[in-house]
Amino acid sequence: MRVLLMYPDKDFNLKRELPFNADDLTRDLGLDVIFDHMAKGDGYLYSVVRNVILNPETDLETIKYRQEILKDCMKNQNVVRRLFQIPLEVQENKKKNWWGVFGWKTPINVLNGSRKALEAMLVALRELKKLADEHRHNFHSRGFTRFFEMIRTELDEAYLQTVEKHLINLRFSNGMLFKVKLGKGNEGKDYTLCQPDSSRSILKRLLSVRRMYSYKLHPRDESGARALEKLTNLGLRRVAATVYYAAEHVEKFLNKIREELAFYVGCLNLLEDVEKSKISFPDPKPIDEDDVTAFRGLYDLSLLLIKRNRVISNDLNTRGKRVFFIMGANRGGKTTFLRSIGQAQLMMQAGMFVPASYFESNVCKGIFTHFKREEDPSLKRGKFEEELVRMNEIVLHLHRRSMVLFNESFSSTNEMEGSEVAYQIVRALLDSRVKVFYVTHVYELARRFTGDERVMFLQAERKPTGERTFKIKEGLPSQTSHAKDIYLKVFRSSTSTSPSS
């Protein structure tokens, strides 16, 4: 039985490696805040949502497949949370009652532990079947439709009753019956556990005229008890292995349900927190073509989750634009805008909602950040060398249709050299069909791309009074970042509060 709620044709693998730049993405885009709100303190949920979001899906059909399932989850939150909780309760039951093997792993111990595990999991399977029967008509996605149909087909009542009957027999309330062949020297071989004959009533068995032989073991006969235990283990060896693997199979199935639902439960947790700010999430539209970037009301989700109130949003609607330079006033919202772009792209390609009222973008084969860093504390490299080393690592992993977000990159050297290095890199990325968003204050860098129809210039809006609106608007490159506004604001404030001479 396969769950198939993350992919239409394969299982989700939680153990897959994270991309080399996972830590950079998390730090630069403020993703740790989002992960925390999705996990709500659950370490398992955190590991799943982190794995999914930091490994952006590139298959368009898989993204749409998850979006369909997430819609079902949002409409049936209680059912989905219950489906997620059932395997967790099985694991807690396992820890509490210890289905494992005490002492030596003898066949009898393995059998008893596996039987107890299956008895507990049978209760879980019955609840799964009940949920499927009662709620399947409320789910319409391909993933859940197939999942519930599989549950109803594979776990029909006849099957569950058969399993229950076998588990009752494995308690051996009426003892064990073995069939044994005689080998060399009349030594027993091919021990086989026989199924009890349930067709005859107890009375008929008592009145049976068949001749029977019995041996009663003395309570203090330790050597006889050991011999009897050895014979029992020989007889139970094959059935113990069978029951053990059956229990392992069912447990893996239940755990897989939890694993593949964890991402959606994380989305529901995030939705709860965001709805407190009275903001709704739309379904993004992933596009299988180049250079599409269109959104309305896009905002920095991590900032919203920290501030707990409405934040400034931005709009953009372009096709055919591959490189975006974001310039303008210092402290005007450029980095926040850059983070919102990266967050939305990753969330869309994970198959979830995005922080915008509308979002449409082409699917990117890899998302990378190159943000300004502090000085290397080990002093092994200078800042400029460190920037180049990180850029080289990104280049080694780039593909056509990747996305790179630059934030004041190569500003650690003088403007002329930094501008030339940045120009050569952006030019190569532009020609290689890599989407680029570049926050910079270097006018010369942006100026050299004016006239290229594939390049768009954005400005952090500033009113004539010097006030920042934190809105990003289309506008040609400017030679000033209006740092004087901040200078006057700080020193006027300082002058007004300083003691008179």
C-alpha positions, -999 to 999 in steps of 0.1 A, spaced: 0 0 0 14 34 -11 3 67 3 14 90 -26 3 123 -12 34 142 -20 41 128 -55 16 112 -79 40 83 -87 66 80 -60 71 81 -22 83 112 -4 119 107 10 125 126 42 161 115 42 170 131 9 199 156 12 192 193 15 208 216 -11 243 229 -5 229 264 2 201 254 26 216 274 55 221 305 32 185 303 20 172 300 55 192 329 69 189 353 39 151 347 34 141 345 70 127 310 65 134 299 101 105 320 113 82 304 87 94 269 97 88 276 134 52 286 128 46 256 106 61 232 131 47 248 163 74 232 184 71 197 168 107 187 157 93 161 133 71 186 115 100 211 114 123 186 96 96 177 71 86 213 61 122 223 60 131 194 37 102 202 14 106 239 11 143 239 7 141 213 -21 120 232 -45 100 210 -69 106 216 -106 79 193 -120 48 214 -128 24 185 -125 38 176 -90 33 212 -79 -3 212 -91 -8 178 -75 2 191 -41 -19 223 -46 -50 202 -51 -43 181 -20 -37 213 1 -70 226 -10 -87 195 3 -67 198 35 -78 234 40 -115 224 36 -112 193 58 -88 203 85 -102 182 113 -101 150 92 -66 156 80 -53 164 115 -69 132 127 -53 112 99 -19 126 109 -25 119 146 -34 82 142 1 70 134 15 92 162 -8 75 187 4 41 175 40 52 181 31 65 216 14 32 223 45 14 212 67 34 236 42 30 264 37 -8 261 70 -17 246 62 -41 218 98 -49 215 116 -81 226 125 -85 263 157 -104 268 168 -127 240 152 -124 206 137 -158 206 109 -167 182 83 -167 210 93 -133 222 94 -119 186 60 -134 180 44 -120 211 58 -85 205 48 -85 169 13 -98 177 8 -70 203 19 -44 177 -5 -57 151 -34 -57 176 -27 -20 183 -23 -12 147 -54 -30 137 -74 -5 158 -56 23 138 -64 6 105 -101 3 115 -102 40 122 -85 48 89 -112 27 72 -139 45 91 -126 80 82 -123 69 45 -159 57 45 -173 87 62 -154 116 46 -141 105 12 -169 124 -6 -156 156 8 -122 152 -8 -118 159 -46 -80 160 -53 -65 131 -72 -42 123 -43 -69 119 -16 -93 103 -40 -68 75 -47 -57 73 -11 -92 68 3 -101 43 -24 -69 24 -16 -79 23 21 -114 11 13 -102 -15 -11 -72 -29 8 -88 -26 43 -122 -40 37 -141 -56 65 -135 -91 54 -97 -85 54 -98 -68 89 -119 -97 103 -94 -122 89 -65 -104 105 -83 -102 138 -90 -139 137 -54 -147 131 -43 -125 159 -67 -142 183 -53 -176 173 -17 -163 179 -25 -158 215 -26 -197 218 -53 -197 244 -58 -234 238 -21 -242 234 0 -248 203 -2 -276 178 29 -285 158 35 -309 129 70 -324 129 88 -348 106 114 -373 118 149 -370 105 181 -388 112 182 -405 145 145 -397 149 154 -361 155 126 -337 147 128 -315 116 105 -292 96 86 -279 126 53 -264 114 27 -245 135 -7 -259 127 -38 -237 125 -64 -247 152 -94 -266 139 -122 -241 146 -148 -261 126 -154 -285 156 -170 -273 188 -152 -278 222 -178 -305 231 -170 -325 199 -133 -322 206 -138 -335 242 -159 -364 230 -135 -373 202 -126 -410 203 -92 -404 187 -64 -417 208 -41 -390 222 -8 -391 240 2 -365 265 31 -357 288 29 -335 319 60 -315 328 68 -313 364 69 -277 377 105 -281 390 118 -298 359 141 -270 346 159 -290 320 126 -303 307 112 -267 305 143 -256 286 138 -285 262 102 -277 257 110 -240 251 135 -251 225 109 -272 207 84 -243 209 109 -219 194 117 -243 166 80 -246 158 74 -208 159 104 -197 140 88 -193 106 55 -179 118 73 -155 141 93 -141 112 61 -138 91 42 -119 118 73 -97 125 75 -86 89 37 -81 87 39 -58 118 69 -40 103 50 -35 70 19 -21 86 40 2 109 59 15 79 26 22 61 12 42 91 45 61 94 44 69 57 9 84 62 23 106 89 54 116 69 34 125 38 7 145 57 33 164 78 39 190 52 2 197 48 -4 199 86 25 224 87 7 244 60 -25 243 81 -6 255 112 9 284 92 -26 292 78 -40 295 114 -13 320 124 -16 341 93 -54 342 94 -51 359 128 -38 389 108 -69 387 86 -48 379 55 -58 352 31 -35 331 9 -43 325 -28 -32 296 -50 -1 306 -70 2 298 -107 34 281 -116 42 286 -153 62 263 -176 77 291 -197 106 315 -193 107 350 -176 72 353 -160 70 374 -129 36 387 -119 21 394 -84 -1 416 -64 1 423 -27 33 404 -22 48 407 13 75 394 35 58 365 54 85 362 81 81 399 88 44 396 92 48 367 116 72 387 137 53 420 137 18 403 140 2 431 120 -1 441 84 30 448 64 37 467 32 30 448 0 42 452 -36 29 446 -71 47 437 -103 35 424 -137 61 414 -163 67 390 -190 100 387 -209 120 403 -181 149 383 -168 170 406 -147 156 431 -121 177 458 -105 163 472 -73 178 505 -63 168 537 -45 165 550 -10 184 534 18 161 517 43 134 518 17 123 482 18 146 467 -9 159 438 11 124 431 24 111 430 -12 139 407 -21 131 383 7 94 382 -3 104 372 -38 125 343 -26 99 331 0 71 332 -25 91 313 -52 101 285 -27 66 282 -13 50 280 -47 74 253 -58 67 234 -26 31 232 -37 17 256 -10 1 290 -9 22 322 -11 21 355 8 3 376 -19 -32 382 -32 -20 369 -66 13 352 -77 24 339 -110 59 328 -119 79 304 -140 92 274 -123 129 278 -114 155 250 -114 173 260 -82 169 291 -61 201 308 -48 209 338 -26 241 359 -25 237 384 3 263 406 19 281 389 48 300 401 78 338 398 80 351 362 82 358 357 119 386 332 111 403 359 90 411 332 64 397 353 36 389 390 30 353 400 24 357 403 -14 374 369 -17 346 353 4 320 368 -19 337 354 -49 341 319 -33 304 318 -26 295 330 -61 317 303 -75 298 277 -55 265 290 -68 278 289 -104 287 252 -100 251 244 -92 233 267 -116 210 256 -144 191 274 -171 160 288 -155 175 291 -121 169 321 -99 196 341 -81 189 369 -55 217 393 -50 218 418 -21 245 444 -23 269 418 -36 305 427 -44 303 460 -26 332 451 -3 357 464 -29 358 498 -46 329 507 -67 347 505 -101 360 470 -95 329 457 -78 307 471 -106 328 454 -133 328 420 -115 290 423 -109 284 433 -145 303 403 -159 284 379 -136 250 394 -143 257 395 -181 266 358 -181 235 349 -161 213 370 -183 226 352 -214 222 318 -197 185 323 -190 189 327 -153 164 350 -135 181 376 -114 169 401 -87 197 424 -77 196 450 -49 224 475 -54 233 511 -48 259 510 -76 245 532 -104 272 523 -129 263 486 -127 226 492 -135 234 519 -161 253 495 -183 221 474 -187 199 503 -198 184 496 -232 183 458 -228 146 448 -231 152 418 -209 161 440 -179 138 459 -156 147 487 -132 129 491 -99 132 519 -72 124 520 -35 98 548 -34 107 580 -16 84 610 -12 98 646 -17 99 650 21 123 621 24 96 598 38 100 561 28 68 543 17 86 509 16 69 504 -18 90 492 -48 80 509 -81 93 508 -116 119 535 -122 152 542 -140 185 539 -121 193 567 -97 227 580 -87 217 586 -51 205 563 -23 193 594 -3 215 586 27 213 623 36 177 617 47 188 593 73 217 615 83 194 645 89 168 624 107 194 609 131 213 641 138 182 663 142 169 638 167 203 638 185 204 677 185 169 680 199 177 657 228 212 669 236 218 693 266 222 730 257 257 743 258 
